[in-house]
Structures are given as C-alpha cells and as structure tokens.
C-alpha cells in the first residue's frame, strides 16, 4: 500500500500489473486471504489495518487496532481468523476475518512479532521476541498449546520439510 498514486497501475515484470492503494502511516506487516480476494496491511503508526478488496481493486475498510504497537498479521489458512501481533504488550489479538471484530486475546506473556502458519493450517507459530520463545497456537481452539523456549529475539519463521520427496 502507498498513498501517492492510489489506484494507478504501473508496468511490472512478466506482464504483471502493479496497483497502489492508500493506507495508514507506517505500513509494515501484510497478508493476502487464502481465497486471494482480500489484502490486509498493518499501519503501525496509525494503529490500524487497511483492508483492500482485490476483486474490486479498492480499499473497503480501515480497522482500528486496540493495541499499542502491532506490526504483523496473518490469516489462518481456513480464512476464518486474522492473527495480529502486539510487540509492546503481552497478548496476540485474534480477529474474525469476515466481521473484522475482535474474537479473542491470547496472553503469551510478552511482546511478539513474527507469525507463521503451519502448512496444514492446524497450528500457528507466534514469535514472542521479547520473551525469547515461540508460542504454538491451535488454530481451531485458539489456545496456546505449547511454547518453544530458550530462543534469542525470535521473529521471522519458515517451514522446512526434510522428508525425501516421492
């Protein structure tokens, strides 16, 4: 998202089109819904989320965040929830993806940043950078089911499957 040139398309590589959308101040984390119809971006300084309808190619909502410093978000793979980080608090915010309303807050003990969805969609991993751990969250019950401790300032994550390919 970018405020200047909102809605103008530019040339991209390989026939791609680049479209700019207006957003709040301090855009940092973003994600696209599993059905590829919606884009959401966290506006750190404005404490909000910009919601873009990708089929209509326009901003359809701005969600106010009741947090201090959120800089990452991630859709669950079933598209039901949006998980939002809180770096300066000790909770993760869970929003209903359709209604865009708060569903729950998970107390994780310290501020977090990176959010990663396991490829099966059953678990989310939340890097609690200020707590030196990763919280493992069951995406159906929205509960912390495990903690991986002893880490130093965790943030970005990825998944590696070491099993041989068939």
Steps between C-alpha positions, in 0.01 A plus 500: 500500500609852429313828512654675197354388170217303661332276249743568216640194331859477389698258294633190664720211403356218292172677424418570865308810597594704804219683677552741789242549773472767769587379848575627847837614628777250563387200294706199604340154515250371244329187372262382228195292590511130403230558235721778352212752518626723779825672597558637850786719621588614853555875534732520803487875565126530435418190708275364228463241226428595138267254325517481120246305292718355225207416274373861508855641521412749773535565872178383668576555868743626761489307826608684817737292711459502878871425541814698572735385223377240254728437204409155362184312407415165344180334375438148624509261204126432524442876463298516821730714716769766476774482764655836593829553686551734795867588550460719809236298683470138597202389294427392146181640352266266306250657259211332321597535132143561379365734766843657565417502873711382791436138592764441762830607653758237577726576796848396387696672777701753298508696174507310173561561132526221241201277427529185292226259395592131487430365146219273633327806649448337840764699686636852499843591633532840671850634565499658847814704436495675836446171682761292317251236390253389234140430595331217312130575451225255408308684226172321576488560878705824489701383800874490562580128504877514536794736539845462347731678746865600524507708182665837449270767352306273259308666214479368142431130449462250218426128460745239380395145423808276498313190386608369159266590217317199346 
